[in-house]
Amino acid sequence: MSKVGRRAGARALIDSHTRLAAIAIGVVPLPFILIIAAFVLASDRDTIDALLLGGAALSLVTVFGLLIASFLVLRRRLYAFAADRMAVADRARYDGLTGALSRAAFLGEFKARVSGEAAAPVAYLQIDMDHLKALNDGDGHGAGDAALKHLVSAIAAVAPQALIGRLGGDEFGILLEGCGSKKAAVAIGQQVLAALNAPVAVAGRQVRLSATIGISLSPEDSAFPDQLISLADLALYEGKRTGRHRVMAFDPEMLTDVRHKRLIERELRAAIILDELDLHYQPVFDAEGRLQSHEALVRWQHKVRGTVPPSEFIHIAEESDLISRLGEWVLRRACLDIEALGAPRLSINVSAAQLRRSDFAERFAAIVAETGIEGKRLTIEVTETVPLKSGGVEERNLAALRELGVRVAIDDFGAGHASLEYLKKFSFDVLKIDRSYVANLADNPVDNVLVAAICEIGRVSGIEIVAEGVETAEQLELLKAAGCTHFQGFLLGRPQPLARKNVPLGARAA
C-alpha cells in the first residue's frame, strides 16, 4: 500500500471515531436531562433520589458501552492495517511468480549472513537458465514462466534449507549455509541440473530444461558478499562460454583470464584508433585457375608481443563493443584496397554480433558509399555455426545488404548443425565447404560423398561452391571431380598483405 493509501486509511479511522465521539456527546447528556425534568415534575424525595441514582447508572453504562464499542472498532481497524502492511511487506520480500526471495530481500539476507572471515562457511551458487529466450519466443512467455517456477521447485527439492533469491529475469542466487566445500557445492549444483533435465510438461509438451551454475565460497574465495557474487558470476560466465549446462566453481586463474581480456581489449581499442591493424588477402580461383576474388583476413602485429592471432582477439572484440568498430575498420580498409588487388570481388567476414545490431546494414552501406565501391563487388561471409533467426534482425540486415548487390556466403558450411535448414529459410549466393571435409577427402569416402552432395545442391540451386583449405594437388583434383567450382587454400595462395601480394590480375593457380 502506498503512503497516500495509508494516510487515507488513517483519516477514515479518525473520522469514524470522531463520529462516535459526536454520538457520545449527544447521548451521554440524555440521562441528566431526564434527571432535571424529574426535579421539576416530582416533589417526592424518594422519587428524586431514585431518579438520580438511575440516571447516574444509565450514564455510566452508556459511556462504558461507547468506550467498549470504540475500542472494538479501533482494534478491528488496526488489525486490518496490520494485515495490509504484512501483505505489502510480503509482496516486497517475495517474487510473485516463483515464490523466491526478491532481489532486495535476498541481498539483505545474504549480507546479514556473510559478515567477515570468522563467520560460518557459506556457498553461493548463481544460476542462469539456458535458452529461456528461445522458449519464450517459441512457446510464449507462459512457457518461460513455467520453466522459472520449475527451476525454483527443483532447487527447493534438492536443497530445502537453501536461501533462494530471484536476481533478474532468468537469474537466481542460492545461499547454502554451512557448506565449506566446493566439491559439495558442485555436487548440489549437478543435482539441480539433473532435476531440471528430467522431462517436464511445459506449454503442453514434454521438455528438458537446462541451466548454468557458477559457485563461490566464503570465506575461501572472499568474505564480502558483493565480491562473492562477482566471483560466482565470473564462474557462471566461464561455464556459458565453454558450453553451458554445467556447474563451474570459481578458480583464481579466472581472474588472470579476465585481466588478460581487459588488457587485450584496451590495446585492441588503441590499435583500431591508431590504425595499427592490417589485412591479409587470400586468393580464390575457379576450376580453370582464374583468379576470382580474395578473402580479407584481419591481422594484428603488436609492437611488443609480435603477431597476435585472430583467435586471441576476435572473441574478445565480440564480447565488448569493439566488434562493430573492428568490423567497420576491416570493411573500410578492404574497400580502399579492392582496386589494387586485381580481382573482381572481395569477401569479408561478418560476426554474429555485428548482424544483431539493428543499424548494421545502414552503417555498412554508408562505408560502401563513402569509398565509392559498388556493392556487387563485395561478399560477406557468415559462419554457418552462427544461429540466424528467420524474421529476426539478422535476416533483415542480410536482406538490406543483398538489395545493395552484396553477395552473402555461408562460411564453414557443414561445421554446424543447421546447414540444410539454412538453405531452406535464407537466400545465399555462396557456400564455402568447411576445411574439415576437404582435409579428409582422400581417406574418407563419407566426406567424399558429402562434398559431392553439397556441390550438387549448389549446381541445382545456382549457388557458387567454394572449397576451403585446399593444401594438396590430390585434394584439388578430387574436389573438381566432385563438382566444386571455386577453390581456396595454401596450395593456391597463402594470405598475404597487399604490399607483398604477387598474384596479378588473370593469374592462374598451379
C-alpha positions in Angstrom: 0.0 0.0 0.0 1.3 3.5 -0.9 1.8 6.3 1.6 -1.2 8.1 0.1 -3.3 5.0 0.7 -2.1 4.6 4.3 -2.8 8.3 5.0 -6.3 7.9 3.6 -7.0 4.9 5.8 -5.8 6.8 8.9 -8.1 9.7 8.1 -11.0 7.4 7.6 -10.3 5.8 11.0 -10.1 9.2 12.7 -13.3 10.3 11.0 -15.1 7.2 12.3 -14.1 7.8 15.8 -14.9 11.4 15.6 -18.5 10.4 14.7 -18.6 8.0 17.6 -17.4 10.9 19.9 -20.2 13.1 18.5 -22.8 10.4 19.2 -21.4 10.1 22.7 -21.6 13.8 23.3 -25.2 13.7 22.2 -26.2 10.6 24.0 -24.5 10.9 27.4 -26.4 14.2 28.5 -29.8 12.5 28.0 -29.9 10.9 31.4 -29.1 14.2 33.0 -31.8 15.9 31.1 -34.2 13.3 32.4 -33.0 13.9 36.0 -33.6 17.7 35.6 -37.1 17.0 34.3 -37.7 14.8 37.3 -36.8 17.6 39.7 -39.3 19.8 38.0 -42.1 17.3 37.9 -41.6 15.4 41.1 -41.6 16.6 44.7 -41.2 13.3 46.4 -37.7 13.0 47.8 -37.6 9.2 47.4 -38.6 9.5 43.7 -35.9 12.2 43.1 -33.2 10.0 44.8 -34.2 7.0 42.7 -34.1 9.1 39.5 -30.7 10.5 40.4 -29.3 7.0 41.1 -30.9 5.6 37.9 -29.7 8.4 35.8 -26.1 8.2 37.1 -26.1 4.4 36.5 -27.5 4.9 33.0 -24.9 7.5 32.2 -22.1 5.2 33.3 -23.4 2.3 31.4 -23.8 4.4 28.2 -20.2 5.9 28.5 -18.7 2.4 29.2 -20.6 0.9 26.3 -19.4 3.6 23.9 -15.9 3.1 25.1 -16.0 -0.6 24.5 -17.6 -0.2 21.1 -15.0 2.4 20.1 -12.2 0.1 21.3 -13.5 -2.9 19.3 -13.8 -0.8 16.2 -10.3 0.6 16.7 -8.8 -2.9 17.2 -10.5 -4.2 14.1 -9.2 -1.3 12.0 -5.7 -1.8 13.5 -5.8 -5.5 12.6 -6.8 -4.7 9.1 -4.0 -2.1 8.7 -1.5 -4.6 10.1 -2.7 -7.3 7.6 -2.3 -4.8 4.8 1.2 -3.9 5.9 2.2 -7.6 6.1 0.8 -8.2 2.6 2.8 -5.2 1.3 5.9 -6.5 3.0 5.4 -10.0 1.6 5.0 -8.6 -1.9 8.2 -6.6 -1.5 10.0 -9.6 0.0 9.0 -12.4 -2.3 8.9 -12.8 -6.1 5.3 -13.0 -7.2 5.9 -15.6 -9.9 8.3 -18.1 -8.4 8.0 -17.5 -4.6 11.7 -17.0 -4.3 13.0 -14.0 -2.3 13.1 -10.7 -4.2 16.5 -9.3 -5.2 16.5 -6.7 -2.4 15.4 -9.2 0.3 17.9 -11.9 -0.8 20.8 -9.5 -0.9 19.8 -8.2 2.6 19.8 -11.7 4.0 23.0 -12.5 2.1 24.8 -9.5 3.7 23.4 -10.4 7.1 24.7 -14.0 7.0 28.1 -13.4 5.4 29.8 -11.0 7.7 33.5 -11.5 7.9 36.2 -14.2 7.7 35.2 -15.6 11.2 31.6 -16.3 10.0 30.5 -19.9 9.3 31.3 -21.2 5.8 28.8 -20.3 3.1 28.5 -21.5 -0.6 26.9 -19.1 -3.1 25.5 -20.5 -6.3 24.5 -18.2 -9.1 22.2 -20.0 -11.6 21.1 -18.8 -15.1 18.6 -20.6 -17.3 19.9 -21.7 -20.7 17.9 -20.7 -23.8 15.0 -19.2 -21.9 14.5 -16.6 -24.7 14.2 -19.3 -27.3 11.5 -20.9 -25.1 9.7 -17.6 -24.7 9.9 -16.9 -28.5 8.8 -20.4 -29.4 6.1 -21.2 -26.9 5.2 -17.9 -25.3 6.0 -16.2 -22.1 3.7 -18.5 -20.2 6.1 -21.4 -21.0 9.1 -19.3 -19.8 7.2 -18.5 -16.6 6.5 -22.2 -16.1 10.2 -23.0 -16.6 11.3 -20.5 -14.0 8.8 -21.9 -11.4 10.0 -25.4 -12.2 13.6 -24.2 -11.6 12.8 -22.9 -8.2 10.9 -26.0 -7.3 13.9 -28.1 -8.4 16.3 -26.1 -6.2 14.0 -26.3 -3.2 13.7 -30.1 -3.7 17.4 -30.6 -3.9 18.4 -28.1 -1.1 15.3 -27.5 1.1 17.3 -25.4 3.6 18.8 -23.1 0.9 18.0 -19.5 0.6 16.8 -18.8 -2.9 16.5 -15.4 -4.5 15.5 -14.1 -7.9 18.1 -11.7 -9.0 16.8 -10.9 -12.5 14.7 -12.3 -15.3 16.2 -15.8 -15.5 19.0 -15.4 -12.9 18.8 -16.8 -9.4 21.0 -16.8 -6.3 21.3 -19.8 -3.9 22.9 -19.4 -0.4 24.0 -22.7 1.3 24.9 -22.1 4.9 27.5 -24.5 6.4 28.7 -25.6 3.0 32.5 -25.0 3.0 33.5 -27.4 0.2 33.4 -26.6 -3.5 33.1 -30.3 -4.2 29.9 -30.5 -2.1 28.6 -27.3 -3.7 29.3 -28.6 -7.2 27.5 -31.9 -6.3 24.4 -29.9 -5.2 24.6 -27.9 -8.4 24.8 -31.0 -10.5 21.8 -32.5 -8.7 19.8 -29.3 -9.6 20.8 -29.7 -13.3 19.8 -33.4 -13.2 16.4 -32.4 -11.8 16.0 -29.8 -14.5 17.0 -32.3 -17.2 14.2 -34.6 -16.3 11.2 -34.3 -18.7 8.6 -31.8 -17.5 5.4 -30.6 -19.1 5.7 -27.0 -20.4 3.2 -25.5 -22.8 1.5 -28.8 -23.3 4.6 -30.8 -24.3 7.5 -32.6 -22.6 10.7 -30.6 -22.5 14.1 -30.9 -20.8 15.4 -27.7 -19.2 18.9 -26.7 -18.6 20.9 -24.1 -16.7 24.5 -23.0 -16.0 25.7 -22.5 -12.4 28.7 -20.5 -11.0 29.9 -21.1 -7.5 32.0 -19.1 -5.0 32.7 -19.9 -1.3 33.0 -17.7 1.8 35.5 -17.2 3.4 37.7 -19.3 1.0 37.2 -17.0 -2.0 36.0 -13.9 -0.3 34.4 -12.7 3.0 32.5 -9.9 1.2 29.0 -10.6 -0.2 29.4 -8.3 -3.3 32.7 -9.9 -4.2 31.3 -13.4 -3.8 28.5 -12.6 -6.2 31.1 -11.1 -8.7 33.3 -14.2 -8.5 30.3 -16.6 -8.9 29.2 -14.5 -11.9 32.6 -14.9 -13.4 32.5 -18.7 -12.9 29.0 -18.7 -14.5 30.2 -16.8 -17.5 33.1 -19.2 -17.9 30.6 -22.1 -17.8 28.4 -20.5 -20.5 31.5 -19.7 -22.6 32.6 -23.4 -22.5 29.3 -24.9 -23.5 26.5 -24.2 -21.0 24.6 -26.8 -18.9 27.4 -27.2 -16.5 28.5 -26.3 -12.9 31.6 -24.2 -12.7 33.3 -23.3 -9.4 35.4 -20.1 -9.2 39.1 -20.6 -9.7 41.7 -17.8 -9.2 43.0 -18.5 -12.7 39.8 -16.9 -14.0 40.9 -13.5 -12.6 44.1 -13.8 -14.6 42.0 -14.5 -17.8 39.8 -11.5 -17.0 42.8 -9.2 -16.6 44.3 -10.6 -19.8 41.0 -9.9 -21.7 40.8 -6.4 -20.4 44.4 -5.7 -21.4 43.7 -7.1 -24.9 40.5 -5.1 -25.1 42.3 -1.8 -24.2 45.2 -2.5 -26.6 42.9 -3.5 -29.4 40.8 -0.4 -29.0 44.0 1.7 -29.3 45.2 -0.3 -32.3 41.9 0.4 -34.1 42.1 4.1 -33.3 45.8 4.3 -34.3 45.3 2.2 -37.5 47.8 -0.4 -36.3 46.0 -3.4 -37.8 46.5 -4.9 -41.2 44.6 -7.0 -43.7 46.0 -10.1 -45.4 44.3 -11.3 -48.6 43.9 -14.9 -49.7 43.0 -15.6 -53.4 40.1 -17.7 -54.6 40.4 -19.4 -58.0 37.9 -21.1 -60.3 38.2 -24.6 -61.8 40.2 -23.2 -64.8 42.7 -21.5 -62.4 41.5 -17.9 -63.0 41.6 -15.5 -60.0 38.0 -14.7 -59.0 38.2 -13.0 -55.6 40.1 -12.5 -52.4 39.1 -13.1 -48.7 40.2 -10.3 -46.4 41.6 -11.6 -43.1 42.5 -9.2 -40.3 45.9 -9.4 -38.7 47.4 -7.6 -35.6 51.2 -7.1 -35.4 51.7 -6.0 -31.8 54.7 -3.8 -31.1 55.7 -5.8 -28.0 54.0 -9.3 -28.3 54.5 -9.7 -32.1 51.8 -11.3 -34.1 48.5 -11.7 -32.1 46.4 -14.4 -33.8 42.8 -13.6 -34.6 41.7 -16.4 -32.3 43.0 -14.4 -29.4 41.3 -11.1 -30.0 38.2 -11.6 -32.2 36.2 -13.3 -29.4 37.2 -10.5 -27.0 36.0 -7.9 -29.5 32.7 -9.8 -29.8 32.2 -9.8 -26.1 32.6 -6.0 -25.9 31.5 -3.1 -28.1 34.7 -3.4 -30.2 33.4 -5.8 -32.8 31.4 -3.1 -34.6 34.4 -0.8 -34.7 36.7 -3.6 -35.8 34.3 -4.7 -38.5 33.9 -1.2 -39.8 37.7 -0.8 -39.9 38.0 -4.0 -41.9 35.3 -3.0 -44.4 36.7 0.4 -45.0 40.3 -0.8 -45.5 39.1 -3.7 -47.8 37.1 -1.2 -49.9 40.1 1.0 -50.2 42.3 -1.9 -51.2 40.0 -3.6 -53.7 41.2 -1.9 -56.8 44.9 -2.8 -56.1 44.0 -6.5 -55.6 43.3 -7.2 -59.2 40.2 -9.4 -58.7 36.5 -8.5 -59.4 35.3 -9.4 -56.0 36.3 -9.2 -52.3 34.9 -11.1 -49.3 35.0 -10.1 -45.7 33.9 -12.0 -42.6 31.0 -10.7 -40.5 30.4 -11.6 -36.9 27.0 -12.7 -35.5 27.4 -9.8 -33.0 27.5 -7.4 -35.9 24.5 -8.8 -37.6 22.5 -8.5 -34.4 22.9 -4.7 -34.5 19.8 -3.0 -36.0 21.9 -0.4 -37.7 24.5 -2.8 -39.2 23.2 -2.7 -42.8 22.9 1.1 -42.7 26.4 1.6 -41.5 27.7 -0.9 -44.0 26.0 1.0 -46.8 27.4 4.3 -45.6 31.0 3.0 -45.7 30.5 1.5 -49.2 29.1 4.8 -50.4 32.0 6.7 -48.7 34.6 4.6 -50.5 32.8 4.6 -53.9 32.8 0.8 -54.3 29.9 -1.0 -55.9 28.0 -3.3 -53.6 28.1 -6.1 -56.1 31.9 -6.4 -55.8 31.6 -7.4 -52.1 30.7 -10.7 -50.4 30.1 -11.0 -46.7 30.9 -14.4 -45.1 28.7 -15.5 -42.3 29.8 -18.6 -40.3 27.4 -21.5 -40.6 27.6 -22.0 -36.8 26.0 -18.6 -36.1 22.3 -19.2 -35.3 20.4 -17.0 -37.7 16.7 -16.5 -36.8 14.1 -16.3 -39.6 12.3 -13.0 -39.4 14.9 -11.5 -36.9 17.2 -8.5 -37.2 19.9 -10.7 -38.7 17.7 -11.6 -41.6 16.6 -8.0 -42.1 20.3 -6.9 -42.3 21.1 -9.6 -44.8 18.2 -8.7 -47.0 19.2 -5.0 -46.9 22.7 -5.9 -48.0 21.5 -8.0 -50.8 19.5 -5.1 -52.0 22.8 -3.2 -52.3 24.1 -6.0 -54.5 26.3 -7.5 -51.8 26.5 -11.3 -52.0 26.1 -13.5 -48.9 28.1 -16.6 -48.3 27.9 -19.3 -45.6 31.3 -19.9 -44.3 32.4 -23.2 -42.8 29.4 -25.0 -44.3 28.8 -28.3 -42.7 30.6 -27.5 -39.5 27.4 -26.6 -37.7 24.0 -28.3 -37.2 21.6 -26.4 -39.4 23.1 -26.4 -42.9 20.1 -27.7 -44.8 17.7 -25.7 -42.7 19.6 -22.5 -43.6 19.3 -23.3 -47.3 15.5 -23.6 -46.9 15.0 -20.4 -44.9 17.6 -18.0 -46.2 18.9 -16.8 -49.5 22.6 -17.4 -50.1 24.9 -16.8 -53.1 28.0 -18.8 -52.0 28.6 -21.9 -49.9 32.1 -22.4 -48.5 32.7 -26.1 -47.7 34.4 -26.4 -44.3 38.1 -27.4 -44.4 37.5 -30.5 -42.2 35.7 -32.2 -45.2 38.5 -31.2 -47.6 41.3 -32.4 -45.3 39.9 -36.0 -45.2 38.7 -36.1 -48.8 41.3 -38.6 -49.9 40.9 -41.0 -47.0 37.2 -40.8 -46.0 34.6 -42.0 -48.6 31.8 -40.4 -46.5 33.4 -36.9 -46.7 33.7 -37.5 -50.5 30.0 -38.3 -50.8 29.1 -35.3 -48.6 31.2 -32.9 -50.7 29.7 -34.2 -53.9 26.2 -33.8 -52.4 26.9 -30.2 -51.4 28.2 -29.5 -54.9 25.1 -30.9 -56.5 22.9 -28.7 -54.2 24.9 -25.7 -55.4 24.5 -26.7 -59.1 20.8 -27.2 -58.8 20.3 -24.0 -56.7 22.6 -21.8 -58.7 24.9 -21.3 -55.7 28.6 -20.9 -56.0 30.6 -23.6 -54.2 34.0 -22.7 -52.7 36.2 -25.4 -51.1 38.4 -24.0 -48.3 41.7 -25.4 -47.0 42.9 -26.9 -50.3 46.5 -28.0 -49.5 47.4 -30.8 -51.9 47.1 -31.4 -55.6 45.1 -34.6 -54.9 42.5 -32.7 -52.9 42.2 -30.2 -55.7 41.5 -32.9 -58.3 39.0 -34.8 -56.1 37.2 -31.5 -55.5 37.0 -30.8 -59.2 35.7 -34.3 -59.8 33.0 -33.8 -57.1 31.7 -30.7 -58.9 33.3 -27.9 -56.9 33.6 -24.7 -58.8 35.9 -22.5 -56.7 39.0 -23.2 -54.6 40.9 -21.6 -51.7 43.9 -22.8 -49.7 47.6 -22.8 -49.1 48.2 -24.9 -52.3 46.8 -22.0 -54.4 47.9 -19.0 -52.3 48.6 -18.1 -48.7 47.1 -14.9 -47.1 49.4 -12.0 -47.7 49.4 -8.3 -47.0 48.8 -6.1 -50.0 52.4 -4.8 -50.2 53.7 -8.4 -50.7 50.9 -9.7 -52.9 52.2 -11.1 -56.1 49.1 -12.6 -57.7 48.4 -10.5 -60.8 45.1 -10.0 -62.5 44.2 -13.1 -64.5 46.9 -15.2 -62.8 46.3 -18.9 -62.9 46.6 -21.3 -60.0 49.2 -24.0 -60.2 
